Amino acid sequence: MYDAIVVGARCAGASAALLLARAGYRVLLLDKSTYGSDTLSTHLVHQPGIAALARWGVLEQVRASGCPPLERTVYEVADIHIEGCARGVAGQQAGFAPRRRVLDALLVDAATTAGAEFRERSRVTGLLRDEAGRVVGIEGRHGDQSFAESAHLVIGADGMRSTVAQLVAAPYNARDPLLTCAYYTYWPDVPADLELYERPGGWVATVPTNGEATLVLAYFPQSRFTEVRTNARHAYQEQIRATAPALYERLRDSEPAERLRGSGDQQNFFRQATGPGWVLVGDAGHHKDSITARGISDAFHQVESLVGEVGSTLGGNPARLDAALARFAEGRDKALAPGYEATLSVARLAPPHEQRLSLLRAVQSDPELVAIYLDVVAGIASVHDLYTPRLLELL
């Protein structure tokens, strides 16, 4: 009998296993993929997520991997150029964007060091339930071998297309249409900061990562997905040229280091977070368009919240555990709803309103306002925090 079985060993699952194991629980961590494999991602971890990695003692390993700190952000839209540094949170001013094969492996290593048991290439095929219908474990396969394991809590951290969510028939509490499709690849020896370029119908970002490479992402309206995918390389280059012409010139003499990757399935939803004996964290319970790159930081927030609520309830009275899970679910929705709405707004790729452009023109003229604005981008502050006496004076 395990205290918790965590399905999925990426950012949400591996960190959940880490914190639960450190709390003294017996944890089984499963993943259908292999240890250290890659996955689609923007890679960016905003400062709230970096503060979590620092609390968990993992940030130094991220630094040691050769992943550069993202200490300066550039944002351009219309005639506006904003450049500066966020104020940060908990002493963390820089973001980082480690390759997922680096970050996920570091978190799995930390979890196993803390005492969690890890099984790769293990696919969940069903759930165990007691007479009352409560989830009390999982059934799975590892190669040709079937297995079953029991636990007080099953945690689904297995991504947007979560098997656990399907097996418990978790309903959607909120669901919005697909808004963008995105393509990206890695460019060697292209100097860049964290750079964001916006125009109607287009969004481009540069994200320095491991191996002295820069991830360059191009976003398109979902309505163009069928057209874009027929010649994705050409569409990708044209979107960079139209949206970020100076960046396009920087890339002209380079060749990508890896193949072009992309997705037209960036879903936007909240699923019911929990039920008797189960809970969903990370993308399994809540997913939004990657254009604001909030997924990893939000996953870390959910995991810390879940472990904080569960406290000493695992292995005790199931009613106490269910009450703790209900508190987690309520807190998750309250904490993540503003970022969800903000992401949908950005992902529509609509022409910016003149009122917003006026605000940004005022922001770009004052370094302190720039720092607050970049806190908003990172999910540290709300847009209401921008309305300081200085901004009102400039407006």
KEKE-3310 file (N, C-alpha, C; in steps of 0.2 Angstrom, whole numbers, plus 5000, padded with zeros to 4 digits):
npx = (5004:5004:5005:5003:5000:5008:5004:5012:5027:5032:5034:5024:5020:5033:5037:5027:5028:5041:5039:5029:5036:5046:5039:5037:5029:5025:5028:5024:5030:5025:5028:5024:5033:5051:5064:5071:5067:5061:5049:5035:5036:5036:5047:5049:5051:5043:5047:5040:5039:5053:5056:5050:5058:5070:5066:5065:5077:5082:5086:5099:5105:5098:5105:5118:5117:5119:5110:5105:5102:5087:5088:5084:5070:5062:5049:5039:5027:5017:5022:5029:5042:5047:5058:5068:5070:5061:5054:5053:5051:5052:5066:5070:5074:5076:5070:5071:5074:5075:5079:5066:5070:5080:5075:5064:5071:5079:5070:5064:5075:5077:5065:5067:5078:5073:5065:5055:5048:5052:5045:5048:5042:5029:5013:4997:4982:4970:4959:4958:4945:4935:4921:4913:4915:4926:4942:4956:4968:4979:4979:4990:5002:5019:5029:5027:5021:5008:5002:4996:4993:4990:4984:4982:4979:4977:4986:4983:4994:4996:4996:4988:4980:4975:4975:4971:4961:4952:4948:4942:4932:4932:4923:4922:4924:4926:4928:4935:4937:4950:4963:4976:4989:5005:5023:5040:5058:5075:5089:5106:5119:5113:5112:5101:5089:5075:5063:5048:5037:5023:5010:4994:4987:4999:5012:5028:5042:5058:5068:5081:5090:5097:5113:5118:5108:5094:5078:5065:5049:5034:5018:5002:4985:4972:4963:4971:4978:4977:4981:4994:5001:5003:5014:5024:5037:5040:5029:5032:5044:5040:5031:5040:5047:5037:5032:5043:5054:5068:5073:5072:5082:5093:5093:5095:5108:5109:5106:5093:5095:5088:5074:5058:5045:5028:5011:4993:4984:4981:4973:4960:4955:4947:4947:4936:4944:4946:4940:4933:4947:4955:4965:4968:4983:4993:4994:4984:4973:4971:4973:4980:4982:4999:5005:5007:5016:5013:5012:5021:5025:5013:5010:5019:5014:5002:5005:5012:5002:4993:5000:5002:4988:4985:4993:4993:4984:4984:4982:4974:4958:4947:4937:4943:4953:4946:4940:4952:4956:4946:4947:4959:4955:4946:4955:4964:4956:4953:4965:4971:4962:4963:4975:4971:4961:4968:4977:4969:4965:4977:4980:4970:4976:4972:4970:4978:4969:4967:4967:4975:4987:4990:4992:5004:5013:5015:5020:5032:5041:5045:5056:5053:5039:5040:5047:5036:5027:5033:5033:5019:5018:5025:5017:5017:5012:4996:4987:4981:4990:4999:4993:4999:5002:5011:5009:4996:4998:5006:4997)
npy = (4994:5010:5027:5037:5037:5043:5048:5051:5059:5072:5090:5093:5080:5074:5084:5084:5071:5072:5082:5075:5064:5070:5074:5063:5052:5037:5035:5031:5034:5035:5034:5034:5037:5037:5040:5056:5060:5070:5083:5092:5110:5127:5129:5139:5145:5155:5168:5165:5151:5148:5152:5142:5131:5135:5134:5121:5116:5113:5123:5126:5115:5117:5128:5123:5115:5122:5131:5147:5161:5172:5187:5199:5206:5209:5217:5220:5229:5237:5253:5252:5249:5240:5237:5228:5223:5212:5215:5204:5189:5183:5185:5181:5186:5183:5173:5156:5144:5129:5115:5102:5089:5091:5098:5090:5078:5081:5084:5072:5065:5072:5068:5054:5053:5058:5048:5043:5030:5026:5022:5020:5019:5014:5011:5017:5008:5006:5009:5005:5002:5003:4995:5006:5014:5022:5028:5017:5014:5008:5000:4993:4993:4987:4985:4969:4965:4965:4975:4979:4991:4998:5012:5026:5038:5043:5052:5061:5067:5068:5076:5086:5077:5068:5052:5047:5057:5054:5041:5043:5050:5064:5079:5094:5110:5122:5127:5133:5138:5132:5143:5147:5140:5133:5134:5129:5129:5126:5137:5139:5148:5161:5176:5182:5189:5186:5188:5196:5197:5206:5206:5210:5195:5188:5182:5181:5173:5173:5162:5159:5144:5128:5122:5133:5137:5145:5145:5148:5153:5153:5160:5157:5161:5150:5147:5147:5135:5123:5128:5132:5120:5113:5118:5121:5125:5136:5145:5147:5154:5165:5171:5175:5184:5194:5198:5200:5208:5212:5202:5192:5195:5193:5179:5175:5170:5158:5141:5130:5120:5108:5099:5106:5109:5107:5112:5111:5109:5116:5116:5124:5124:5121:5106:5097:5095:5085:5070:5056:5049:5053:5065:5079:5087:5100:5100:5091:5094:5107:5117:5129:5140:5140:5152:5162:5155:5150:5137:5128:5135:5137:5124:5120:5129:5123:5110:5113:5119:5108:5098:5105:5107:5093:5089:5080:5070:5059:5042:5042:5046:5045:5054:5066:5068:5070:5082:5090:5089:5095:5108:5111:5111:5121:5132:5131:5135:5148:5154:5152:5157:5171:5172:5163:5169:5181:5175:5169:5181:5186:5176:5177:5185:5197:5214:5226:5236:5254:5260:5251:5252:5265:5264:5256:5264:5274:5266:5262:5273:5274:5267:5260:5257:5249:5238:5234:5230:5219:5211:5208:5201:5190:5184:5188:5200:5209:5217:5228:5232:5240:5253:5265:5280:5287:5281:5285:5299:5300:5295)
npz = (5000:4995:5000:4991:4973:4959:4943:4929:4926:4924:4925:4935:4940:4945:4954:4963:4968:4974:4984:4992:4996:5003:5014:5021:5016:5008:4991:4974:4958:4942:4924:4907:4897:4894:4906:4906:4894:4880:4878:4870:4873:4880:4888:4897:4913:4924:4936:4949:4948:4948:4960:4968:4963:4969:4983:4984:4982:4970:4960:4959:4953:4940:4936:4935:4924:4914:4909:4904:4915:4913:4912:4907:4898:4883:4875:4861:4852:4840:4840:4851:4862:4875:4888:4900:4917:4928:4944:4952:4963:4980:4980:4968:4953:4940:4926:4920:4907:4905:4895:4893:4895:4903:4915:4919:4922:4932:4942:4944:4949:4961:4967:4969:4976:4988:4992:4984:4974:4957:4942:4925:4908:4911:4909:4914:4914:4920:4935:4952:4963:4978:4987:4988:4977:4978:4973:4974:4970:4956:4940:4928:4914:4911:4898:4893:4905:4917:4930:4947:4959:4975:4984:4995:4989:4972:4960:4946:4935:4922:4910:4897:4890:4899:4905:4918:4921:4911:4915:4927:4923:4924:4924:4913:4920:4915:4898:4884:4866:4855:4852:4846:4835:4836:4832:4833:4835:4838:4838:4835:4843:4842:4848:4861:4872:4883:4873:4866:4853:4846:4835:4826:4823:4824:4834:4841:4849:4858:4867:4877:4880:4886:4881:4873:4865:4856:4858:4847:4845:4835:4834:4828:4822:4826:4816:4805:4805:4797:4785:4788:4792:4781:4775:4785:4788:4780:4783:4797:4795:4788:4797:4807:4800:4797:4810:4818:4812:4814:4822:4812:4803:4811:4811:4798:4793:4800:4804:4809:4824:4826:4821:4816:4827:4832:4836:4835:4844:4857:4871:4881:4897:4912:4922:4933:4949:4958:4967:4975:4982:4972:4962:4951:4944:4938:4920:4918:4925:4923:4909:4897:4883:4877:4875:4884:4893:4905:4911:4918:4929:4935:4937:4947:4957:4960:4965:4977:4984:4984:4992:5004:5008:5009:5020:5035:5031:5023:5023:5034:5040:5027:5024:5029:5021:5009:5011:5012:4999:4993:4997:4991:4977:4977:4980:4969:4957:4960:4961:4948:4939:4935:4927:4917:4910:4906:4898:4888:4882:4876:4868:4858:4848:4843:4836:4845:4857:4857:4870:4877:4871:4873:4887:4887:4881:4890:4901:4895:4896:4909:4921:4933:4931:4920:4926:4935:4925:4919:4930:4929:4917:4921:4930:4943:4948:4947:4934:4939:4948:4941:4941:4947:4956:4948:4935:4932:4932:4920:4911)
capx = (5000:5007:5001:5001:5003:5008:5004:5015:5033:5035:5035:5019:5020:5039:5037:5022:5032:5046:5036:5026:5041:5050:5034:5037:5025:5027:5026:5026:5029:5025:5028:5024:5039:5058:5068:5075:5065:5059:5042:5033:5036:5040:5052:5050:5049:5043:5050:5036:5041:5060:5056:5048:5064:5075:5064:5065:5084:5083:5088:5107:5106:5096:5110:5124:5115:5121:5104:5106:5096:5084:5088:5081:5065:5061:5043:5038:5020:5016:5028:5031:5048:5048:5064:5070:5070:5056:5056:5054:5048:5056:5073:5071:5072:5077:5067:5075:5070:5078:5076:5062:5074:5085:5071:5060:5075:5081:5064:5063:5081:5076:5060:5069:5083:5069:5063:5050:5050:5050:5045:5047:5038:5024:5006:4991:4976:4963:4959:4955:4940:4932:4914:4909:4917:4932:4948:4961:4974:4979:4981:4995:5007:5026:5030:5022:5019:5003:5003:4991:4996:4985:4986:4976:4977:4980:4987:4984:4998:4998:4995:4982:4976:4976:4972:4967:4955:4947:4946:4937:4927:4932:4920:4925:4921:4926:4931:4935:4939:4957:4964:4982:4994:5012:5028:5046:5064:5081:5094:5112:5123:5109:5111:5094:5086:5068:5060:5041:5035:5016:5006:4988:4988:5005:5016:5035:5046:5064:5069:5087:5090:5103:5117:5119:5103:5089:5071:5061:5042:5030:5011:4997:4978:4970:4960:4976:4982:4977:4986:5001:5004:5005:5021:5026:5044:5039:5025:5036:5049:5036:5028:5045:5049:5032:5031:5049:5059:5075:5075:5072:5088:5098:5092:5096:5114:5109:5101:5091:5099:5084:5068:5053:5040:5022:5005:4987:4979:4982:4967:4959:4950:4948:4943:4935:4951:4946:4935:4935:4953:4959:4966:4972:4987:4996:4990:4979:4967:4970:4977:4978:4987:5006:5007:5010:5021:5012:5010:5026:5025:5006:5010:5023:5010:4997:5008:5014:4995:4990:5004:5000:4982:4984:4995:4994:4978:4985:4982:4970:4951:4946:4933:4947:4957:4942:4939:4958:4956:4941:4950:4964:4952:4943:4960:4966:4952:4953:4972:4973:4957:4965:4980:4968:4958:4973:4980:4964:4965:4983:4980:4966:4980:4968:4973:4978:4965:4971:4968:4980:4993:4992:4995:5010:5017:5017:5024:5039:5044:5047:5059:5049:5033:5043:5048:5030:5023:5036:5030:5013:5019:5027:5012:5019:5008:4991:4987:4979:4996:5002:4990:5002:5001:5016:5006:4990:5001:5008:4991)
capy = (5000:5017:5033:5041:5035:5049:5046:5056:5061:5078:5095:5092:5074:5073:5088:5081:5065:5075:5085:5070:5060:5073:5074:5056:5048:5032:5037:5028:5039:5032:5038:5030:5038:5035:5045:5061:5061:5077:5084:5099:5114:5133:5128:5145:5145:5162:5169:5161:5144:5148:5153:5136:5127:5137:5132:5113:5114:5111:5128:5126:5110:5120:5133:5119:5112:5127:5135:5154:5165:5176:5193:5205:5205:5214:5216:5225:5229:5243:5258:5252:5245:5239:5233:5229:5217:5212:5215:5197:5187:5179:5185:5178:5191:5180:5167:5151:5140:5123:5110:5098:5083:5092:5099:5084:5073:5084:5084:5065:5063:5074:5064:5047:5055:5059:5041:5040:5025:5028:5017:5022:5015:5011:5014:5015:5005:5006:5011:5000:5005:4999:4994:5012:5017:5026:5025:5015:5011:5008:4995:4996:4988:4988:4980:4963:4963:4968:4975:4983:4994:5001:5019:5031:5044:5043:5059:5062:5072:5065:5080:5088:5071:5064:5045:5047:5061:5050:5035:5045:5054:5071:5084:5101:5116:5128:5125:5138:5136:5133:5150:5147:5135:5136:5130:5131:5125:5129:5141:5139:5154:5167:5180:5184:5189:5184:5193:5195:5202:5205:5210:5207:5189:5185:5182:5177:5174:5170:5160:5156:5138:5124:5121:5139:5138:5149:5143:5153:5151:5157:5158:5159:5160:5143:5147:5146:5129:5118:5131:5133:5114:5111:5120:5124:5129:5142:5149:5149:5159:5171:5174:5179:5190:5199:5200:5202:5208:5212:5195:5188:5197:5189:5172:5174:5166:5152:5135:5127:5114:5103:5099:5111:5105:5111:5109:5114:5107:5120:5117:5129:5121:5118:5100:5095:5094:5080:5066:5051:5045:5055:5072:5080:5092:5102:5101:5086:5097:5114:5119:5135:5141:5141:5159:5166:5151:5150:5131:5125:5139:5135:5117:5120:5132:5118:5105:5115:5120:5101:5095:5109:5105:5086:5088:5073:5067:5053:5036:5043:5046:5047:5060:5072:5068:5072:5089:5093:5089:5100:5115:5112:5112:5128:5137:5131:5139:5155:5156:5152:5160:5177:5170:5160:5175:5185:5171:5169:5188:5187:5171:5179:5188:5203:5221:5229:5242:5260:5261:5247:5255:5272:5262:5253:5270:5277:5261:5261:5279:5274:5260:5257:5254:5243:5232:5231:5227:5213:5206:5206:5196:5184:5181:5190:5205:5209:5223:5233:5235:5245:5259:5268:5287:5289:5279:5290:5305:5300:5295)
capz = (5000:4994:5002:4985:4967:4955:4937:4926:4930:4921:4930:4940:4944:4948:4960:4968:4971:4978:4990:4996:4999:5008:5019:5024:5013:5003:4985:4968:4953:4936:4918:4901:4893:4897:4910:4903:4887:4879:4876:4868:4879:4879:4892:4901:4920:4926:4943:4954:4947:4950:4968:4970:4962:4974:4989:4984:4982:4963:4956:4958:4947:4934:4934:4934:4918:4908:4907:4906:4918:4908:4917:4904:4894:4878:4872:4856:4849:4837:4840:4858:4864:4882:4889:4907:4922:4933:4951:4954:4969:4984:4979:4961:4948:4933:4924:4917:4902:4904:4891:4897:4896:4909:4921:4921:4925:4939:4947:4946:4953:4968:4970:4971:4982:4994:4994:4980:4969:4950:4936:4918:4903:4914:4907:4918:4910:4924:4942:4957:4967:4983:4986:4988:4971:4979:4969:4979:4966:4948:4936:4923:4911:4910:4893:4893:4912:4920:4938:4951:4965:4980:4987:4998:4984:4965:4958:4939:4933:4915:4905:4894:4888:4905:4906:4924:4920:4907:4919:4933:4920:4927:4919:4912:4924:4910:4892:4878:4860:4853:4849:4842:4834:4837:4829:4836:4834:4842:4834:4839:4842:4841:4855:4862:4878:4883:4868:4864:4848:4845:4830:4824:4819:4825:4840:4841:4856:4859:4874:4877:4884:4887:4875:4870:4859:4858:4856:4843:4844:4831:4835:4822:4824:4825:4810:4800:4806:4791:4780:4791:4793:4774:4774:4792:4789:4776:4787:4802:4794:4786:4803:4811:4796:4797:4816:4822:4806:4816:4824:4806:4801:4815:4810:4791:4792:4804:4802:4815:4826:4827:4817:4818:4831:4832:4839:4834:4849:4863:4873:4886:4901:4919:4924:4940:4951:4963:4968:4981:4981:4966:4961:4945:4945:4931:4914:4918:4928:4920:4903:4893:4878:4879:4873:4890:4896:4913:4913:4922:4936:4938:4940:4954:4962:4962:4969:4983:4987:4986:4998:5010:5010:5011:5027:5038:5030:5019:5027:5039:5039:5020:5024:5030:5015:5004:5013:5010:4992:4991:4998:4985:4971:4977:4979:4962:4953:4962:4960:4941:4934:4932:4922:4912:4907:4903:4892:4882:4879:4872:4862:4852:4843:4840:4836:4852:4858:4858:4877:4879:4868:4877:4894:4886:4879:4897:4904:4892:4898:4916:4922:4938:4928:4916:4931:4937:4920:4918:4935:4927:4912:4924:4934:4950:4950:4943:4930:4944:4952:4937:4941:4952:4955:4942:4928:4931:4930:4913:4907)
cpx = (5004:5002:4999:5004:5002:5009:5006:5021:5036:5035:5030:5020:5027:5039:5033:5025:5037:5044:5033:5031:5045:5045:5034:5033:5028:5024:5028:5024:5030:5025:5028:5030:5046:5060:5072:5073:5062:5052:5041:5033:5039:5046:5053:5047:5049:5046:5046:5038:5049:5060:5055:5054:5069:5073:5065:5073:5086:5086:5095:5108:5104:5102:5116:5123:5117:5115:5105:5100:5094:5083:5085:5076:5063:5054:5041:5031:5019:5022:5031:5037:5049:5054:5067:5070:5064:5058:5057:5050:5052:5063:5075:5069:5072:5073:5073:5071:5074:5075:5072:5066:5079:5080:5068:5065:5078:5076:5063:5069:5080:5070:5063:5074:5079:5065:5057:5052:5047:5050:5044:5044:5033:5017:5000:4985:4970:4964:4956:4951:4937:4925:4910:4911:4923:4938:4953:4967:4974:4981:4985:4998:5014:5028:5025:5019:5013:5005:4997:4994:4990:4988:4980:4974:4981:4980:4988:4988:5001:4996:4988:4977:4976:4972:4968:4961:4950:4944:4941:4932:4926:4929:4924:4921:4921:4930:4930:4938:4947:4958:4971:4985:5001:5017:5035:5052:5069:5086:5100:5116:5119:5108:5104:5093:5079:5065:5053:5039:5027:5014:4999:4989:4994:5008:5022:5038:5053:5065:5076:5087:5096:5106:5118:5114:5098:5083:5067:5055:5038:5023:5007:4990:4976:4967:4965:4980:4982:4981:4993:5004:5006:5012:5024:5032:5043:5035:5028:5041:5046:5033:5034:5047:5044:5031:5037:5055:5067:5077:5076:5079:5094:5098:5094:5102:5114:5105:5099:5095:5095:5078:5063:5048:5034:5016:4999:4982:4981:4975:4966:4953:4952:4944:4941:4942:4951:4940:4937:4941:4957:4960:4970:4976:4990:4991:4984:4972:4965:4975:4975:4984:4994:5009:5010:5015:5020:5012:5015:5025:5018:5006:5013:5018:5005:4999:5010:5007:4992:4994:5002:4993:4981:4987:4996:4988:4978:4986:4977:4962:4950:4942:4937:4951:4953:4941:4946:4958:4951:4943:4955:4961:4949:4949:4963:4963:4952:4960:4973:4968:4959:4970:4977:4965:4963:4976:4976:4964:4971:4982:4975:4969:4976:4972:4972:4973:4970:4972:4974:4987:4995:4995:5002:5015:5019:5021:5032:5044:5047:5050:5055:5042:5035:5043:5041:5026:5026:5034:5023:5013:5021:5022:5013:5014:5002:4991:4985:4985:5000:4999:4992:5001:5005:5012:5000:4993:5003:5002:4987)
cpy = (5006:5022:5037:5038:5041:5046:5052:5059:5067:5083:5094:5086:5073:5078:5086:5075:5067:5078:5080:5066:5063:5074:5068:5051:5043:5033:5033:5033:5035:5036:5033:5031:5036:5041:5049:5062:5068:5077:5091:5104:5121:5134:5134:5144:5152:5162:5165:5154:5143:5148:5146:5131:5129:5134:5124:5111:5112:5116:5128:5121:5113:5124:5129:5116:5116:5131:5142:5157:5170:5183:5199:5203:5211:5212:5222:5224:5236:5247:5257:5247:5245:5234:5234:5223:5218:5213:5208:5195:5182:5179:5183:5183:5188:5174:5162:5147:5134:5118:5105:5091:5084:5093:5093:5079:5075:5083:5076:5062:5065:5070:5057:5048:5055:5053:5039:5035:5027:5022:5020:5017:5011:5015:5012:5014:5005:5008:5006:5005:5000:4998:5000:5016:5022:5023:5024:5012:5011:5001:4997:4990:4991:4983:4975:4962:4968:4969:4979:4985:4998:5008:5022:5036:5042:5050:5058:5068:5071:5069:5082:5083:5066:5057:5045:5051:5057:5044:5037:5049:5061:5076:5091:5106:5122:5125:5130:5135:5136:5140:5150:5140:5138:5131:5133:5126:5129:5131:5141:5146:5160:5171:5182:5185:5185:5189:5191:5200:5200:5209:5207:5200:5185:5186:5178:5179:5170:5168:5156:5150:5134:5124:5127:5140:5142:5146:5149:5150:5156:5155:5161:5158:5153:5142:5145:5139:5124:5121:5131:5126:5111:5113:5124:5128:5136:5147:5151:5155:5166:5175:5178:5185:5196:5202:5203:5203:5209:5206:5191:5189:5193:5182:5170:5169:5160:5147:5132:5121:5108:5104:5104:5106:5110:5108:5114:5113:5110:5121:5122:5126:5121:5112:5100:5092:5087:5076:5061:5047:5047:5063:5073:5087:5094:5102:5096:5089:5104:5115:5125:5136:5143:5148:5163:5162:5151:5142:5128:5129:5138:5128:5117:5123:5126:5113:5107:5116:5113:5098:5099:5108:5098:5085:5081:5069:5060:5047:5036:5042:5049:5053:5067:5073:5072:5080:5093:5094:5095:5107:5116:5114:5119:5133:5137:5135:5146:5158:5157:5155:5167:5176:5167:5165:5179:5181:5170:5176:5189:5182:5172:5182:5194:5209:5224:5236:5248:5262:5257:5250:5261:5270:5260:5259:5273:5272:5261:5267:5279:5267:5256:5254:5248:5237:5229:5227:5220:5208:5204:5200:5189:5181:5183:5195:5205:5216:5229:5236:5240:5252:5263:5276:5290:5287:5284:5297:5305:5299:5301)
cpz = (5000:4998:4996:4979:4962:4948:4932:4929:4926:4927:4936:4944:4948:4954:4965:4972:4976:4984:4995:5000:5004:5015:5023:5021:5008:4996:4979:4962:4946:4930:4912:4897:4897:4901:4905:4895:4886:4878:4874:4874:4876:4883:4898:4908:4923:4934:4948:4954:4949:4957:4971:4969:4968:4981:4990:4983:4975:4958:4954:4953:4940:4931:4932:4927:4912:4906:4909:4910:4913:4913:4913:4899:4889:4875:4867:4853:4846:4837:4847:4859:4872:4884:4896:4911:4926:4940:4954:4960:4973:4982:4972:4956:4941:4932:4921:4912:4900:4899:4896:4899:4902:4915:4923:4925:4932:4944:4949:4950:4960:4971:4973:4976:4988:4996:4989:4976:4962:4946:4930:4914:4906:4913:4911:4913:4914:4931:4946:4961:4972:4982:4985:4982:4972:4976:4975:4976:4959:4946:4930:4919:4910:4905:4892:4900:4914:4928:4941:4957:4969:4983:4990:4993:4977:4962:4950:4937:4926:4909:4902:4892:4893:4905:4913:4924:4916:4911:4925:4930:4923:4922:4919:4916:4919:4904:4887:4872:4859:4850:4845:4840:4834:4835:4832:4834:4838:4837:4838:4838:4840:4847:4855:4870:4878:4879:4866:4859:4846:4839:4829:4820:4820:4832:4839:4847:4855:4866:4874:4882:4884:4880:4870:4864:4861:4854:4853:4842:4839:4832:4829:4825:4822:4819:4804:4800:4800:4786:4782:4791:4786:4772:4780:4792:4785:4780:4793:4801:4792:4792:4807:4807:4797:4804:4820:4816:4808:4818:4817:4803:4805:4814:4803:4790:4796:4801:4809:4817:4826:4822:4820:4821:4831:4835:4837:4839:4856:4867:4879:4890:4908:4920:4931:4943:4955:4964:4973:4979:4975:4966:4955:4947:4938:4926:4914:4921:4925:4914:4900:4888:4880:4878:4878:4894:4903:4915:4918:4929:4939:4941:4947:4959:4965:4966:4976:4987:4989:4992:5004:5012:5013:5018:5029:5036:5026:5024:5033:5037:5031:5020:5025:5024:5009:5005:5011:5003:4989:4992:4993:4979:4971:4976:4972:4957:4954:4960:4952:4937:4931:4926:4916:4907:4903:4897:4886:4878:4874:4866:4857:4846:4839:4840:4843:4852:4859:4865:4880:4877:4872:4884:4893:4884:4886:4901:4902:4894:4905:4918:4928:4935:4923:4920:4933:4931:4918:4924:4933:4922:4915:4929:4942:4952:4945:4939:4934:4947:4948:4938:4947:4951:4949:4935:4927:4929:4923:4909:4906)
residu = (MET:TYR:ASP:ALA:ILE:VAL:VAL:GLY:ALA:ARG:CYS:ALA:GLY:ALA:SER:ALA:ALA:LEU:LEU:LEU:ALA:ARG:ALA:GLY:TYR:ARG:VAL:LEU:LEU:LEU:ASP:LYS:SER:THR:TYR:GLY:SER:ASP:THR:LEU:SER:THR:HIS:LEU:VAL:HIS:GLN:PRO:GLY:ILE:ALA:ALA:LEU:ALA:ARG:TRP:GLY:VAL:LEU:GLU:GLN:VAL:ARG:ALA:SER:GLY:CYS:PRO:PRO:LEU:GLU:ARG:THR:VAL:TYR:GLU:VAL:ALA:ASP:ILE:HIS:ILE:GLU:GLY:CYS:ALA:ARG:GLY:VAL:ALA:GLY:GLN:GLN:ALA:GLY:PHE:ALA:PRO:ARG:ARG:ARG:VAL:LEU:ASP:ALA:LEU:LEU:VAL:ASP:ALA:ALA:THR:THR:ALA:GLY:ALA:GLU:PHE:ARG:GLU:ARG:SER:ARG:VAL:THR:GLY:LEU:LEU:ARG:ASP:GLU:ALA:GLY:ARG:VAL:VAL:GLY:ILE:GLU:GLY:ARG:HIS:GLY:ASP:GLN:SER:PHE:ALA:GLU:SER:ALA:HIS:LEU:VAL:ILE:GLY:ALA:ASP:GLY:MET:ARG:SER:THR:VAL:ALA:GLN:LEU:VAL:ALA:ALA:PRO:TYR:ASN:ALA:ARG:ASP:PRO:LEU:LEU:THR:CYS:ALA:TYR:TYR:THR:TYR:TRP:PRO:ASP:VAL:PRO:ALA:ASP:LEU:GLU:LEU:TYR:GLU:ARG:PRO:GLY:GLY:TRP:VAL:ALA:THR:VAL:PRO:THR:ASN:GLY:GLU:ALA:THR:LEU:VAL:LEU:ALA:TYR:PHE:PRO:GLN:SER:ARG:PHE:THR:GLU:VAL:ARG:THR:ASN:ALA:ARG:HIS:ALA:TYR:GLN:GLU:GLN:ILE:ARG:ALA:THR:ALA:PRO:ALA:LEU:TYR:GLU:ARG:LEU:ARG:ASP:SER:GLU:PRO:ALA:GLU:ARG:LEU:ARG:GLY:SER:GLY:ASP:GLN:GLN:ASN:PHE:PHE:ARG:GLN:ALA:THR:GLY:PRO:GLY:TRP:VAL:LEU:VAL:GLY:ASP:ALA:GLY:HIS:HIS:LYS:ASP:SER:ILE:THR:ALA:ARG:GLY:ILE:SER:ASP:ALA:PHE:HIS:GLN:VAL:GLU:SER:LEU:VAL:GLY:GLU:VAL:GLY:SER:THR:LEU:GLY:GLY:ASN:PRO:ALA:ARG:LEU:ASP:ALA:ALA:LEU:ALA:ARG:PHE:ALA:GLU:GLY:ARG:ASP:LYS:ALA:LEU:ALA:PRO:GLY:TYR:GLU:ALA:THR:LEU:SER:VAL:ALA:ARG:LEU:ALA:PRO:PRO:HIS:GLU:GLN:ARG:LEU:SER:LEU:LEU:ARG:ALA:VAL:GLN:SER:ASP:PRO:GLU:LEU:VAL:ALA:ILE:TYR:LEU:ASP:VAL:VAL:ALA:GLY:ILE:ALA:SER:VAL:HIS:ASP:LEU:TYR:THR:PRO:ARG:LEU:LEU:GLU:LEU:LEU)
# end
